[in-house]
């Protein structure tokens, strides 16, 4: 696939790195900063073009007339929208995705479409990250909580705790104990290595356990693996930017929320926007301020400023002062790995954004993709189309499907019914298959399985 990425900022670079790793993709990156492009070209196997991403001559030089997918990720909403419009009107680029941050635009979906501004899909990283953080806070103890099948099923990751009721027991004991809950353990990571689970696999302390369950049952399953699953009542947010404000607004109806913003003028503006959030002007890394705000009785501390260093330091401080659970936005992957032992959850915004883009790159009838474990694994929702003659999966049982090592069909959504997949479960036409892929390098094999066979 020929992919044209506009904007070489943090998100643009990460998307380019992710897609360029796959042999099937031909990636071109456009940015106005030639020095940045030279540095990227030394590191990644991508083509680069310097210039304004919305200018017709720049898009032409970048190959917009041959591109299958254009992803506009510059820091300007207007440039992103105009680039999509120019690419469609002049070059008929088939699929165009734009990063649009301003609610002035996103609140009016009638602005976009074939007969309006030619944006096929708009994404707001801030909204995606806010939703991700909100799900983590609503499910105490979870490392990730991701929606599939229009919210009918969730994939959750949790680190097993020594005192967890089912830790030290076999996987089948977990399912048997939760006899009213459908749950399927699809992967376990132990000491950083992937373990393919079966019914006899023993869940050990510190294992990262990924499982599929209905949204309403996720908390019950987490409660079998950890002891910190009580409802979140007090949240302290450091950072009053877009993410901080959106997160506070999402949580203030169900929890007591406080927000710290170092800029006094912005703190005043945020306090006027929010209804039930206490807004404080100060520094999230100010030890005395955290103590005064009873950090030791805070259930969740979330550091979401624009500085990852400040986020890491304030989260580590909050943890040391007694906060129940701490989270931090961390853009640099190597930083995320370093601080995992010091904070509970390091959230990489660019990885969350990538998940919303992957469904447009994957072959087969893929409707949703989530990137896991800093991009090394993927969870996929795909629809089984066709019939037994032109499909490699329809009419076959799960055991008969030749999946690559580390891949598993965890669940099947058939209409309104959710079926946890077993070896003898037979795939039907229009089933939504939920697959876990431990090694994304096997994605080509999975895509071929999901693609119809030519008659």
Residue pairs with C-beta under 8 A, 6 or more apart in sequence:
1 24
1 25
1 26
1 68
1 69
1 361
2 25
2 26
2 28
2 63
2 66
2 67
2 68
2 69
3 19
3 25
3 26
3 27
3 28
3 67
3 68
3 69
3 70
3 71
3 361
4 28
4 30
4 59
4 62
4 63
4 64
4 67
4 69
4 70
4 71
4 87
4 93
5 12
5 15
5 16
5 19
5 27
5 28
5 29
5 30
5 71
5 73
6 12
6 30
6 31
6 53
6 70
6 71
6 72
6 73
6 74
6 79
6 80
6 83
7 30
7 31
7 53
7 72
7 73
7 74
7 75
7 80
7 99
8 16
8 29
8 30
8 31
8 33
8 36
8 37
8 40
9 73
9 74
9 75
10 331
10 349
10 350
11 73
11 99
11 125
11 349
11 350
11 353
12 29
12 31
12 73
12 74
13 29
13 40
14 350
14 351
14 353
14 354
15 71
15 73
15 350
15 353
15 354
15 357
16 27
16 29
16 40
16 44
16 46
17 43
17 44
18 354
18 371
18 375
19 25
19 27
19 361
20 27
20 44
20 45
20 46
22 443
22 444
23 444
24 444
25 361
26 47
27 44
27 45
27 46
27 47
28 46
28 47
28 48
28 49
28 62
28 63
28 67
29 37
29 40
29 44
29 46
29 47
29 48
29 49
30 48
30 49
30 50
30 51
30 53
30 58
30 59
30 62
31 37
31 48
31 50
31 53
31 74
32 50
32 51
32 52
32 53
33 50
34 50
37 48
37 49
37 50
38 48
40 46
40 48
41 48
47 62
47 63
49 58
49 61
49 62
51 57
51 58
51 61
52 58
52 79
53 59
53 72
53 74
53 79
53 80
53 83
54 79
54 82
54 83
54 86
55 86
56 86
56 90
59 83
59 86
59 87
59 90
59 91
60 90
60 91
64 70
64 86
64 87
64 90
64 91
64 93
65 91
65 92
65 93
67 87
67 91
67 93
68 94
68 95
69 93
69 94
69 95
69 96
69 97
69 360
69 361
70 83
70 84
70 87
70 93
70 95
70 96
70 97
71 97
71 357
72 79
72 80
72 81
72 83
72 84
72 96
72 97
72 98
72 99
73 80
73 99
74 80
74 83
74 99
77 98
77 99
77 100
77 101
77 102
77 105
80 98
80 99
80 100
81 98
81 100
81 105
81 117
81 119
83 98
84 96
84 97
84 98
84 117
84 118
84 119
84 120
85 117
85 118
85 119
87 93
87 96
87 118
88 96
88 118
89 118
95 120
95 360
96 118
96 119
96 120
96 121
97 119
97 120
97 121
97 122
97 123
97 357
97 360
98 119
98 121
98 122
98 123
99 122
99 123
99 124
99 125
100 106
100 119
100 122
100 123
100 124
101 124
101 125
101 126
101 242
105 111
105 122
106 122
106 124
106 127
110 116
111 117
112 118
112 119
112 120
112 122
113 119
121 360
123 353
123 356
123 357
125 349
125 350
125 352
125 353
126 242
126 243
126 246
127 246
128 349
128 352
128 353
128 356
129 243
129 304
129 329
129 347
129 349
129 352
130 243
130 246
130 247
130 250
132 347
132 352
133 243
133 247
133 302
133 304
133 327
133 347
134 247
134 250
134 251
135 142
135 145
135 146
135 147
136 142
136 143
136 144
136 145
136 327
136 345
136 347
137 232
137 235
137 251
137 255
137 300
137 302
138 145
138 232
139 145
139 156
139 218
139 219
139 222
140 219
140 222
140 228
140 229
140 230
140 231
140 232
140 299
140 300
140 325
141 158
141 159
141 161
141 222
141 225
141 226
141 228
141 229
141 325
142 156
142 157
142 158
142 218
142 222
143 157
143 158
143 159
143 208
143 345
144 155
144 156
144 157
144 210
144 372
145 154
145 155
145 156
145 157
145 218
146 154
146 155
146 156
146 355
146 370
146 379
147 153
147 154
147 215
147 368
148 154
148 155
148 212
148 368
148 379
148 381
148 413
148 432
148 434
149 381
149 413
149 418
149 432
149 434
151 215
152 214
152 215
152 413
152 416
152 418
153 212
153 213
153 214
153 215
153 411
153 413
153 418
153 434
154 212
154 213
154 214
154 215
154 218
155 186
155 210
155 211
155 212
155 370
155 379
155 410
155 434
155 436
156 210
156 211
156 213
156 218
156 221
156 222
157 208
157 209
157 210
157 372
158 208
158 209
158 211
158 221
158 222
158 225
158 226
159 206
159 207
159 208
159 209
159 226
160 167
160 203
160 204
160 205
160 206
160 207
160 208
160 209
160 225
160 226
161 167
161 205
161 225
161 226
161 227
161 228
162 205
163 227
164 203
164 205
164 224
164 225
164 226
164 227
165 177
165 223
165 224
165 225
166 173
166 174
166 177
166 203
166 224
166 225
167 203
167 204
167 205
167 207
167 225
168 202
168 203
168 204
168 205
169 202
169 203
170 199
170 200
170 201
170 202
170 203
171 185
171 197
171 198
171 199
171 200
171 201
171 202
171 203
172 199
172 200
174 183
174 185
174 203
174 221
174 224
174 225
175 183
175 184
175 199
177 224
178 217
178 220
178 221
178 224
181 213
181 214
181 217
181 220
181 221
182 213
182 214
182 217
182 418
182 420
183 211
183 212
183 213
183 217
183 221
183 420
184 211
184 212
184 213
184 410
184 411
184 420
184 421
185 197
185 201
185 203
185 209
185 210
185 211
186 197
186 210
186 211
186 212
186 408
186 410
186 436
187 194
187 195
187 196
187 197
187 209
187 210
187 377
187 406
187 408
187 436
187 438
188 194
188 195
188 197
188 201
188 203
188 207
188 208
188 209
188 210
189 195
189 207
189 208
189 210
189 373
190 204
190 206
190 207
190 208
194 377
194 406
194 438
194 439
195 201
195 207
196 405
196 406
196 408
196 438
203 209
203 225
209 225
210 372
210 436
211 221
212 410
212 411
212 420
212 434
213 220
213 221
214 418
219 229
222 229
223 229
228 324
228 325
232 255
232 299
232 300
233 255
233 256
233 299
234 255
234 256
234 258
234 294
234 297
234 298
234 299
234 300
235 251
235 255
235 256
235 257
235 258
235 298
235 299
235 300
235 301
235 302
236 257
236 258
236 259
236 260
236 290
236 293
236 295
236 298
236 300
236 301
236 302
236 318
236 323
237 244
237 247
237 248
237 257
237 258
237 259
237 260
237 301
237 302
237 304
238 244
238 259
238 260
238 284
238 285
238 301
238 302
238 303
238 304
238 305
238 310
238 311
238 314
239 259
239 260
239 261
239 284
239 303
239 304
239 305
239 306
239 311
240 259
240 260
240 261
240 263
240 266
240 267
240 270
240 279
241 304
241 305
241 306
243 304
243 329
244 259
244 261
244 270
244 304
244 305
245 259
245 270
245 273
245 274
247 302
247 304
248 257
248 259
248 270
248 274
248 277
249 273
249 274
249 277
251 257
252 274
252 275
252 276
252 277
253 276
255 299
257 276
257 277
257 278
258 277
258 278
258 279
258 280
258 293
259 270
259 274
259 277
259 278
259 279
259 280
260 280
260 281
260 282
260 283
260 284
260 289
260 293
261 267
261 270
261 279
261 280
261 281
261 282
262 281
262 282
262 283
262 284
263 281
264 281
267 279
267 280
267 281
268 279
268 281
270 277
270 279
271 277
271 279
280 289
280 293
282 289
283 289
283 314
284 290
284 303
284 305
284 310
284 314
285 310
285 313
285 314
285 317
287 317
287 321
290 317
290 318
290 321
291 321
295 301
295 318
295 321
295 322
295 323
296 321
296 322
296 323
297 322
298 318
298 323
298 324
299 323
299 324
299 325
300 323
300 324
300 325
300 326
300 327
301 314
301 315
301 318
301 319
301 323
301 325
301 326
301 327
302 326
302 327
302 328
303 310
303 311
303 312
303 314
303 315
303 318
303 326
303 327
303 328
303 329
304 311
304 328
304 329
305 311
305 314
305 329
308 328
308 329
308 330
308 331
308 332
308 335
311 328
311 329
311 330
312 328
312 330
312 335
312 339
312 342
312 343
314 328
315 326
315 327
315 328
315 339
315 342
315 343
316 326
316 339
316 342
316 343
318 326
319 326
319 342
319 343
319 344
325 344
325 345
326 343
326 344
326 345
327 343
327 344
327 345
327 346
327 347
328 339
328 343
328 345
328 346
328 347
329 347
329 348
329 349
330 336
330 339
330 346
330 347
330 348
331 348
331 349
331 350
333 348
333 374
335 346
336 346
336 348
336 374
337 374
339 346
340 346
348 374
351 371
351 374
351 375
352 371
354 371
354 375
355 369
355 370
355 371
358 366
358 369
358 371
358 378
359 366
359 367
359 368
359 369
362 369
362 380
362 382
362 443
362 447
363 447
363 448
363 450
363 451
364 382
364 446
364 447
364 449
364 450
364 451
365 382
365 383
365 384
365 385
365 450
366 380
366 381
366 382
366 447
366 450
367 381
367 382
367 383
367 432
368 380
368 381
369 378
369 379
369 380
369 381
370 378
370 379
371 377
371 378
372 378
372 379
375 440
376 439
376 440
377 436
377 437
377 438
377 439
377 440
378 436
378 437
378 440
378 443
379 434
379 435
379 436
379 437
380 433
380 434
380 435
380 437
380 446
381 432
381 433
381 434
381 435
382 432
382 433
382 435
382 450
383 430
383 431
383 432
383 433
384 391
384 393
384 394
384 427
384 428
384 429
384 430
384 431
384 432
384 433
384 450
385 391
385 429
385 430
385 452
386 394
386 429
386 452
387 394
387 395
387 429
388 394
388 395
389 453
389 455
390 452
390 453
390 454
390 455
391 429
391 452
391 453
392 401
392 448
392 449
392 450
392 451
392 453
393 401
393 427
393 433
393 449
393 450
394 427
394 428
394 429
394 431
395 426
395 427
395 428
396 426
396 427
397 423
397 424
397 425
397 426
397 427
398 409
398 421
398 422
398 423
398 424
398 425
398 427
399 423
399 424
401 409
401 427
401 449
402 449
403 409
403 435
403 445
403 446
403 449
404 437
404 439
404 442
404 445
404 446
405 439
405 442
406 437
406 438
406 439
406 442
407 435
407 436
407 437
407 438
407 442
407 445
407 446
408 421
408 435
408 436
409 421
409 425
409 433
409 434
409 435
410 420
410 421
410 434
410 435
410 436
411 418
411 419
411 420
411 421
411 434
412 418
412 419
412 421
412 425
412 427
412 431
412 432
412 433
412 434
413 419
413 431
413 432
413 434
414 428
414 430
414 431
414 432
419 425
427 433
433 450
435 446
437 443
437 446
